Amino acid sequence: MAPREDSLSISQSADFVVVANRLPVDRMENPDGSQGWKTSPGGLVTALKPVIQAQGGAWVGWGGSADEHIDPFTFDGHGVIPVDLSGDEVRDYYEGMSNATFWPLYHDCVEHPEYHREWWDAYLRINERFARAAADVAALGATVWVQDYQLQNVPEMLRAMRPDLKIGFFLHIPFPPIELFMQLPWRYQVIEGLLGADIVGFQEPGSAQNFVRLGRRLAGLHTLRDKLFTSDGRTVTARAYPISIDSQDMLNISRTPQARDIAQQLREDLGNPDRIFLGIDRLDYTKGLRPRVRSFGELFTSGQLDPAHNVYLQVATPTREGVRRYQELHRDIDEMVGRINSLSGRIGRSPIVYRYSSYPKLELAAMYRAADVMIVTPLRDGMNLVAKEYVAAHDSDDGALVLSEFAGAALELTHSYLVNPYDLNGLKNQILRAAGDSHANHARRMRSMRKQVFRHDIDAWANNFLTDLGSVPQPA
Ligand code: G6P
């Protein structure tokens, strides 16, 4: 049965509030043709939903469409507080400042960040709108957890509106080294924005250290290890909380008869190759698709990988299609794959099978199950959950993960075949090595990575963060 939806009055009633750019629900059509909502897939929602349900909490976020007004409502035992954005605001705050400035700047400038004053103005205005929505729904002394780079100024704004709240912030993407961050014309304001939180969480210890250094250098704060002491007498903690997945759920899905059937059918559809190499990524320039496709192209055309026995399946999920760099990448990958397939393989059988499409979890689990070698080679990535999903879902010891050193996941999945994705020959060699390694080596590596992913799952992540936030003294 679909969860009940009721309208909601936003009087300060929620003891736990999540603030994220996106809502935890997606539109769907009910059997009677009316419009309804369903829970969004994804780890963050899975992890935080039980917490907000248990605490009569609420989630503040954008519904995903421009120029649409949605009233607050309750859904499945928690509040949903939509923040409306106009078309211009989507362009300036979401596509612009968030995804053409912060996104590339925080990912080692793998593409040039653009700096536009009107984007920054919109970013501040929209951050204020999110902060206001959270301030209106949070109960006295509530805990508010703000998520990610789209909302870095919310902590400071929210603290000014509601000094009684405990505020946490978690950055899902890398936090850059000082030398890069200093490019940002609004660098001081962003650091001040984040310092409004009691705890600022990062994926990696290196990101937390970058933030502490900036607090010292830009805001002139006194710091001690992971603590920053603000001028208004507060202590802010900057610490790493590496995010994870719902590992058991992934495994359960991949073990269903449906997933097994889909995996078998997939292998047949691909021509029963000896080996399936798999990549699954949002079509984002940080994911390293250009060097990856190029490496496979060289391996196939040189015959080091025989197209008669090997297939490389690449799924690219459409994302941020309104942003120029993403459109360029889309064109480039289409062209590269076409060129490689026209030069190698034979009629009726292409060595690269490329899908530009999103897939439901069941089909993804089946792909992970079928893949002999998983290829995850971002140029920079905060964590990379696909790597962890493969480890959880590939229910056999004979699998292998080729993983970029520049993904946060590399710190945990040390038994993957680690690569520098900028080094094309190194990448090609590591792909061949992973594919050709012995069963004993595959088994040893897979077992050790599986242990890691099942011990440190998404619940452990949320618990660690919220336990630390819980032990912050209640503001006076
Ligand atoms: C990354 C970001 C998230 C974002 C997701 C999808 O994982 O850290 O904040 O939601 O990408 O991107 P989108 O722009 O579609 O929300």
Boltz pocket constraint, residues with backbone or C-beta under 6 A from the ligand:
constraints:
  - pocket:
      binder: B
      contacts: [[A, 21], [A, 22], [A, 148], [A, 149], [A, 172], [A, 173], [A, 319], [A, 320]]
      max_distance: 6.0
